[in-house]
Amino acid sequence: MIRVKIFLAVFLCLIFTGSGYSQSHPRLVLTTKGVSDIRSNLKKSPLLNQSLREAIADVDKDMANGIEVPIPKDMAGGYTHERHKKNYLTLQKAGVIFQITGDQKYAAFIRDMLMQYAKMYPALPPHPETRSYARGKIFWQCLNDANWLVYMSQAYDCIYDWLKPDERNVLEHDLFKPFADYLSVGNPQFFNRIHNHSTWGIAGVGMIGLVMNDQELIDRALYGLKEDNIDKDKKDNDGGLIKMPGQTGAGFFIQLDYLFSPDGYYTEGAYYQRYALYPVMLFAESLENCRPDLKIFDYRNHILSKSLFAILNMTDSEGQFFPINDAQKGMSYLSGELVSAVDIVYHFCGKDPALLSIAKKQNRVLLDNTGLSVAKGLSRGLEKPFIKKSIELKDGPKGDQGGVGIIRTGMPEDELCLVMKYTSQGMGHGHFDKLSFSMYDKGKEVIQDYGVARYVNINQKYGGGYLPENNTWAKQTVAHNTLVVNETSDYKGDSETGNKCHSDPYFFNVTGKGIQIMSAKDTTAYPGVSMHRTMAVIEDKAFEKPLVIDICSVQSEKENQYDLPYYFMGQVMNTNFKYTVPDMLSPLGNAYGYQHLWKTGEGNTADKTAQLNWFSNERFYTLTTLVSPDDQLLFTQIGAEDSAFNLRHDQGFMIRKPREKDALFVSVIESHGHYDPVNEIATNSYAGITDLNLLINNKKYTLISFGDKAGNRWTLSISNEDALAGTNHTIELNGKTYTWTGPFKLTNNE
Amino acid sequence: MIRVKIFLAVFLCLIFTGSGYSQSHPRLVLTTKGVSDIRSNLKKSPLLNQSLREAIADVDKDMANGIEVPIPKDMAGGYTHERHKKNYLTLQKAGVIFQITGDQKYAAFIRDMLMQYAKMYPALPPHPETRSYARGKIFWQCLNDANWLVYMSQAYDCIYDWLKPDERNVLEHDLFKPFADYLSVGNPQFFNRIHNHSTWGIAGVGMIGLVMNDQELIDRALYGLKEDNIDKDKKDNDGGLIKMPGQTGAGFFIQLDYLFSPDGYYTEGAYYQRYALYPVMLFAESLENCRPDLKIFDYRNHILSKSLFAILNMTDSEGQFFPINDAQKGMSYLSGELVSAVDIVYHFCGKDPALLSIAKKQNRVLLDNTGLSVAKGLSRGLEKPFIKKSIELKDGPKGDQGGVGIIRTGMPEDELCLVMKYTSQGMGHGHFDKLSFSMYDKGKEVIQDYGVARYVNINQKYGGGYLPENNTWAKQTVAHNTLVVNETSDYKGDSETGNKCHSDPYFFNVTGKGIQIMSAKDTTAYPGVSMHRTMAVIEDKAFEKPLVIDICSVQSEKENQYDLPYYFMGQVMNTNFKYTVPDMLSPLGNAYGYQHLWKTGEGNTADKTAQLNWFSNERFYTLTTLVSPDDQLLFTQIGAEDSAFNLRHDQGFMIRKPREKDALFVSVIESHGHYDPVNEIATNSYAGITDLNLLINNKKYTLISFGDKAGNRWTLSISNEDALAGTNHTIELNGKTYTWTGPFKLTNNE
C-alpha cells in the first residue's frame, strides 16, 4: 500500500513538474513521499496551507528584488550580513515551495543564486572582520556560515534531481564541498567542540553530506574530526574553553551525550537551547529520513524529545523563556526553532497531543511531513492542553551538576511561578548567579532576572553583538537576586573556574499539601563560604494568593559583607521603615557590577522586620524580611557608568549585612490585592503577613514562623543536614517540641 | 397604545411584587415604563441580561456581609470611606434589581440601611478630617457626600412607592432633606461654583428633589443659591478660585453654559470631564424623565451630546484618555461614567450607531431605558465604527480660550496620533504646559505627557490623594514637552494668573494632501516672551510611517535660557553626537520641577543636526533636530528629590539654548522599522531623514526643508503673521522664489 502511494507520488511529481528526476531527492527534511502527502492534504489542512501561503508571499517578495550575492564585508546588522542571511532563509523556503507547487521558477531562482555563490566562494578569503575565534567566509563567524549551510543544504536537496548533472558538479565542487571542509577540517576549533556553535557546524556538514551522499562528510558530522590539535586552554570570544575538560571525541552523538542532561536541560539555558535545537532537530530528522537504521530519536533514552519538553517547561505563562544566562527577553516558543522542534518531535516521537496545543499557539507548521502531521492533528481537533507543572531539571551530562527548580501554582492566566537556579556555570554564556531566583505572576516578571545586555541584530547597539555591559553588569552576581559576598562575584567572575563548579540540589518537593519547596546549596562560588537557599510557595485559603518564602543562609569562618538584592518590578508604594534619598547619586561600588548601580535610597529599622510594598501590573506585592538594626536597607537603580545607555535603568532593593560570619536572610513575598485604573478601586493593598519570626537557626535546623492579621500562624521547619525523606526530627524550643519526618514541615495553628 | 403599555406594566409590577405602589415612582433614572420594557426585553438582550446578572452578583456578595454604617473617620482608601462608598454603590444597584426582579429583599436592604443613615445623620458633625475647603459629614469632603446623594437618591426612588409613608417621612426628614441642605445652603462654597465638584452637588440635590418632588431643592439645583457671600479670592484645596471671575449665577444651567466649550471640551481635560459627566448626564436623564418640558438635551445646541463626542475623541486607540492636566493614566471610556454617558446620549440624542461600537467595547449597559436601547441596538447588529478623526476642540465657554488639537493618521491599530495643548489653564487641576504636546503610535506613548502625580484611592500613597510632587513636578512646565524659559514655569507656576490666560489657536488644517498641521501661539506664559509652535504630520510614500514636524519659535527682547524637553519612551539606541555621562548624578536645577530631574548625560555637536534614535514597543524612533554648537543636548531622568518614591523614574531628552533672544527649535520625529524579538530581525532601524535645514526664519515666515537617503526633498513654508486661507505669499531666497496661498505649504522635489 505504501509502495503504491510512493509510486503515485512520483507519478504526480512527474506530471506536476514535467521534469525527469528520480525519487532519490528530496530526502533530507522533505521526502518524495512527504511531498506527495502534503500535496494531497493541502486543502484539508488549513494551517499547512496558511504556512505555505506565507512562505510563498515571503519568497515572492524577496525574489522580486532579484538576486544579490555581495562580497562579504559587514557585521551582524550590516548590509552584506543581513543580505546573505535573507538569501539562505529565502532559498530554503523556495525549495519547499518548488517541491510542493512544482513551479520551476523557484528551482531556477535557487540554482541561479547558488551558482553565484559557487562563482564567488572559491576565491573568497576569510571575512574581513577579525574578531571571531573562528572566522567565517560569508559571515564574520563560522557559526553564521554554518547557519547558511543548514538552510542551503535543504534548498539544494529540493532541486537536486531537477538540476543537470553538470550543474550539480559545479555546485558541489566549487561551493558545498569546500564550504563543508572549511567549517570542519578548516576550523576544528569550531567543529570539534561540545557547544551550540558546533551543533550548527555538524548539522550543516552532515546535512550537505546526506544530500550529496558523501560518506566522509556524514561520518565527520556523526563522529567528529579524528584529530584537531586544539590547545586545551584555547578559548572562544565569550571566554569559554574550546574543549570541554575531559572531552573525548566529537560529532553529533557526542553532542547529544554531553549537551543535554538526562532531563533534557541544556547547560547554557533555554535561550541557547532553542538556538541549538534547530540544527539538532533538523539533522535528526534528516538522519531519520536517510539513515533510519540509526534510530536517532531513540538515542540516549529519547533525549531529543526530552530536550523539547524541558525547554517548553522553561517558559512563563506567555511562552517566553526564562532569561537565564545570556538570554534576550521576549524570545519564546513561538520562534521558528521551536516550531521545528515541536513538529519534528510530534511526528517522530509518539504524537503527543499536548504538543498540538503549543503548535496551535505557534500558528504555523514546517512544510514537511512533520508539519503535515501537526496540521492534520490540529484539523482533527486532537490537541490537549500542555500543562506545565512544577519540575526540577538537573544539569550536567549525567545530571549531577546542579539544576533548575521551577515551582508553579494556579491556572496559566493567573499563574505564580518561581524559578531557582542552582546549575553549573553554563559555559561562556553562563552568569555568575548561583542560587539566584526569579518570580513571575500573571505572566509578568515580579522579581526579574536581568537577562543579557545585548540587542540581538540591532546594528546600532555594537553591531547587535554582546555589549560591554554584559560582562561588567549582566553576568555579575549583583545583577541577580542572590547573595553577594564582599562585593565580588561568584568565582571572582572567572568563567573558567566557574565551569569546573556547580551548586548542589538539596531537596525538591512539590507533592506536599499546600506547600511546594526547593532547596539547594553552594560551597563553590566563594572560597570558605557555604550558602544554602530554600524557597517555597505556600497556598492556604487564609491568603489571597500563594506566598513565597525565601530562606537564604550563609556560613563563613571570617566576617564578610553580605548583600541580597531583589530586582522588583513596579512602583514603590510604601515601606514600614524610614529611609533617606541622597541629594546626589553615586555608584554603590566600583567593580563586579556595583559600578553600574546608583544608590538611590538607604534606611534601616529597629523593628525586627522590614516591609517593602510595591505595585505592578494592577497588583500589589510586599516583601517582608527579617532584619537587625545593623542591616542596611538599600534602594538601587541600574545605570551608573552606562556611557552609551546600554542598560535598562531598572530598580532594586538590597538587604546588606555589613559584617557577619554566619548570616540568615528570611523573607516572605506576597502577591495581593488589585487595582483597577478604570474604576479606581484598590483592594487588599496591604500585606497580609504582619509578623515574621526566626525560631532557631543552626547547622542542623532552621525554623521560622509567620502570622497574619487574623491571628493565624504558620511554622516552617527545615532540616539543614539531612534531606532524606524518612528521617525523624525533633527539636525543643522554649518548652515546645517540634517533630517532623523528612527535610521540611509546614504547620498551621499548631 | 402607550397608555395600554403603561397599564400593563403597572399591572405586571403589581403581580410581581404583590405590593400596592402607584406608578409615580421610579421616575428618576428608571421609569415605570422603562422597568416594564426591561422586563419584557431581558431575554432578548444578552448584554442587558449580563449587566443585570453582574449587578446581582455584586449586590448579593455585599449584602451577605450585612449592613455596616460606621461613624465616619477615615480618609479615602481607609475603612469608613471605602465602606460608605461601597454602600451607595450597592444600594443604587439594589434599587434597580428590586425594580426589575421584584425581589423585596433588595428593597428591604435599602430601607434598612437608609434607616441606619437616618439614625446617624442628624447628630453627625462635619467629618473629623479637616483638610478640605468643604468638609462633608459622611466623607472628608462634600464632594464624596454629593456622590453618595447622587447614588442614594436613585436607590430611594426605586423603593419610594414600596415604603410606608411614615418610613418615607423619617428618611426625608432626618436624612435626605438635611443632607441636601448641608451640601447646598450649608456649603455654598461647594455648591455655587462652576466646577466638577459642584456638578455632583447640584445633581445630588436636584435628583433627591425630583424624587421627593421638593420644588425648592429642584430650583436650587437648576438655578443655584441666590446668595452665597463667597469671597472672590477664596480658593479650594487645589489652589483654584471658588468663584470664576465674572461668574453670574450658579446651578445646572450655568454649569452647562460655562463648563463646556461650544465644541464640548471641558476645561479641566478629559479625566475630569469623565468625572463631571456622570452627575451631569444622570441629572439630565432625571430631568428628561421628570421635566421633559425643559428639553435638557437640546439645551445650548445639544451641548450634552457634544461633550460626550468631545471626550470620546480625546482617547488613544485603546480608549484611554489623553492624560492632560491632573489625570491618572489608564482611565478610559470603559469607565462607568462613560457607560452612562454613551447609553444616555445614544437613547436621548438620535441613536447614533457609532456609539454602539463604543458600548460594545464597554460590554455593559445601564440598567435603565437607555441601556435597554443600547442593548437592543447591539443585539440587532446596528453598530458602526466610531471613527476618530483629526479634530480641534476649542476651550472656553465661548470657544475663544485656546484649545486642543488632535491629529491622527492610519488605521486604529496602527494609528499615529499627535495631541497639542493650547488651552486655558484648566482651573485648579490645570498644568503649566502651554503649547505642549504628546505623541502616540500603535496605541502606546512615544513622547509622553507625565499625567498626574497621584495614585487615586491607593491609601499607601498619601491616602490616595494628590502627592506633593504633583505640584512640585507634574504641574510644572518642565514636566511637559514644551518650552521652558529661564528654568521657571508658565506664570511662575501661579494658577490664579494662569486662570486668567490662554494660548491662541493660529491655524488648524487637516484637509491638505499628505499634511495635517496645527499651529498656536502664546504670549501669556512668560512676560515679554512670545512663543509660536507649529506641529504637522506628513504622509508620503517615501517614508515608511508618517513624519512629525515640530517647529517651535520664541521671541523675546532680552536674552533667556530656552529648554525644550522631549519625554521619549523606550531605550536609547544611538545618537549622531557625542555625549558624556556623569560619574555622579545631580539635579538639573532647584525649582519649578528642575529639582526632580537628574542630569544623566550631556553633549553637543558641531553638526547642524542632532539625532536621537530609540527603541520602544518593537519599533524604532528618531528625533532629528536643528542645533547650533552652543546648544546643550541633555539627557535627564525624573526622580531627584523624590523622598518617598512618588515619581515614575522616566527619562527625557532636552535641547537647551543657553543664551538667546529669538530662538527656533525645528525637529522631525520619525517612527520607523520593526524589531521582532522572536525572530530577532531588525528592519529599517535607522532614520530616513538625513538632512534638515532652516531656509529662513523671521517675523513673517519660517521655511524649512528636509531630505531623505534617496535624495527626495521637502519644503515646508509657514506664514507666521497671517493665517488667512486666501492670502498669497511670496519670498525669494538664494535666487529661488517660493510662493503659496494660505498659512502653509508643503512641497516635494520642487
Boltz contact constraints between the chains, C-beta under 6 A:
constraints:
  - contact:
      token1: [A, 330]
      token2: [B, 677]
      max_distance: 6.0
  - contact:
      token1: [A, 332]
      token2: [B, 678]
      max_distance: 6.0
  - contact:
      token1: [A, 334]
      token2: [B, 678]
      max_distance: 6.0
  - contact:
      token1: [A, 335]
      token2: [B, 678]
      max_distance: 6.0
  - contact:
      token1: [A, 456]
      token2: [B, 680]
      max_distance: 6.0
  - contact:
      token1: [A, 457]
      token2: [B, 680]
      max_distance: 6.0
  - contact:
      token1: [A, 457]
      token2: [B, 682]
      max_distance: 6.0
  - contact:
      token1: [A, 458]
      token2: [B, 682]
      max_distance: 6.0
  - contact:
      token1: [A, 460]
      token2: [B, 573]
      max_distance: 6.0
  - contact:
      token1: [A, 460]
      token2: [B, 574]
      max_distance: 6.0
  - contact:
      token1: [A, 572]
      token2: [B, 645]
      max_distance: 6.0
  - contact:
      token1: [A, 573]
      token2: [B, 460]
      max_distance: 6.0
  - contact:
      token1: [A, 574]
      token2: [B, 460]
      max_distance: 6.0
  - contact:
      token1: [A, 581]
      token2: [B, 643]
      max_distance: 6.0
  - contact:
      token1: [A, 584]
      token2: [B, 584]
      max_distance: 6.0
  - contact:
      token1: [A, 584]
      token2: [B, 586]
      max_distance: 6.0
  - contact:
      token1: [A, 585]
      token2: [B, 585]
      max_distance: 6.0
  - contact:
      token1: [A, 586]
      token2: [B, 584]
      max_distance: 6.0
  - contact:
      token1: [A, 643]
      token2: [B, 581]
      max_distance: 6.0
  - contact:
      token1: [A, 645]
      token2: [B, 572]
      max_distance: 6.0
  - contact:
      token1: [A, 677]
      token2: [B, 330]
      max_distance: 6.0
  - contact:
      token1: [A, 678]
      token2: [B, 332]
      max_distance: 6.0
  - contact:
      token1: [A, 678]
      token2: [B, 334]
      max_distance: 6.0
  - contact:
      token1: [A, 678]
      token2: [B, 335]
      max_distance: 6.0
  - contact:
      token1: [A, 680]
      token2: [B, 456]
      max_distance: 6.0
  - contact:
      token1: [A, 680]
      token2: [B, 457]
      max_distance: 6.0
  - contact:
      token1: [A, 682]
      token2: [B, 457]
      max_distance: 6.0
  - contact:
      token1: [A, 682]
      token2: [B, 458]
      max_distance: 6.0
